[in-house]
C-alpha cells in the first residue's frame, strides 16, 4: 500500500483481534530506501512506489480448524484490499493467489513471460508463483 490510511488502520483493528489461532499473525513491513531509487521496470518487482507491504499469515495446528482460520484470512484480506495496491510482493503470495500473479508484476509481466519462454520454455521452474511461458 502507498499509505497506511485511517481506513486501513480501522480494517486492521477490526480484523486483527478476531484471529482464531495464536499461531497466525499479520505483519506490516515498511518499504523504503533503495527500493524507491529503482524504476519499476528495472526489476521484476513493480510496486516501487509502495510504502508498506502487508502479510496476513494464517497458521494453525489443527486441520479441524481449517474453515474458521481460512475464513479469518479471507475476511481480513477483503477488508484491507480496498486500501492496498492491486498486486504486491510475489514472495508473500499463497498457493491460492495464482490469479493475482499478473497484478503482482504489473507492467513487467509481459516482459517476464518473454524471458520465461526464452529460458524455460518447458516450464521446469514451476513450483513457485509461476509465470507460464
N, C-alpha and C positions, 0 to 999 in steps of 0.2 A: 504494500500500500504506500501511496505517496505521503499520506498524512494520517496520523493517529487522531482522528476527529472525536469529538464528544460522542457522536452517534456510534462510532466503532467501539469506544470505551464502554458505552452503555451495553452493547451487544456482548462484550466480554464479561461485564459484571453480571449480566443476566444468565449467561450460559455456563461460565466457569464453575460457579458453586454447585451446579447440578451434576457434576462429574460422578458417575456411578461407581467408579473403581479408583482407588488411591494410586494405582499404577499409571493412570492416564494423566496427561499434562498438556499445557499449552505454552508455547514459547513465542515470544515476540522479539525477533532479532533486529537490531538497528543495522541498516546498510548505509555505509558512508565511506569516506576516504577515497582510496584508489579506485574503487568500483565506479565512482561517479566521474572519474577522469578518463574513462574509456568509452568510446562511442558504442551505442547498442549493436551496430552491425559489425563491430570488430571481433566479437567472440560469439559463441552460441547464446550466452545469457543476454537477453534483450531488455530486461527491466532495470536498466542502469539509472533510471530516473526515480526509482522507488527508494523510500527511506526506511521501510520496515518490511520484514518477512515474518509471517505468522505460520507456526506449525501446530496443528491440532493432532496430538499423538494419543490415539486411543489404544490402551494396552490393558489387558485383564487376564487373569489366570484361568478363569472358569468358562469353558465353552457354553455352559448353560446360560451364561450372562451375555452371549453374543448380541442378541437382539437389542437389549437395553443400551449396551455400550456403543454399538454401531449407530443407533438412533441418536445418541448424545452427540457423536462426532458429526453426523449429517445435520442435525439441528444447529449445532454451533457454527458449522461451515455456512449453512444457509443464512444465518443471522449476520455473519461478518462479510460474506461475499459482496454484498452491495457497496461496501465501504473499501473494497480492495480492487486491484487491477484484475483483469480477466485471467491472466496467467500468473506464473510465478517461477520459483526456483525449481528446476526439474528434479533435483535430488530430494525434494520434500514431497514428491508425489507418491501416492499409494497405488496398488495394483488396480484399483477400480477407477483410476483417474486417466485411463488411456484416451478418453475422448477429449482431454484437455492438452494433449501434447503440442498440437499446433499453436494453441494460445500461449503456451509456455515459451515457445521460441519466437513468437510474434513475427516480425518481418524477416527473421533469419531462417524460418522453416524451409522455404523452397530451396535456398542455397544448401542447407544441410541435407535435404533429400538428394540433391545432385551429388554431393560428396559421398553420401551413403551408396548411391548407385555406382559410383566410380570405384570405391574402395571396398565395399561389402555388398556386392550385387546379390549374393545368395543369403543375405541377412544372417550370417553366422553370429554376429553380436546382436542378439535379440532378447536376451534375458535382462533387459533394463527397461527404461521408459522409451520404448522403441520408436525410432524413426524408420518407417518402412521404405525400402528402396523403390 
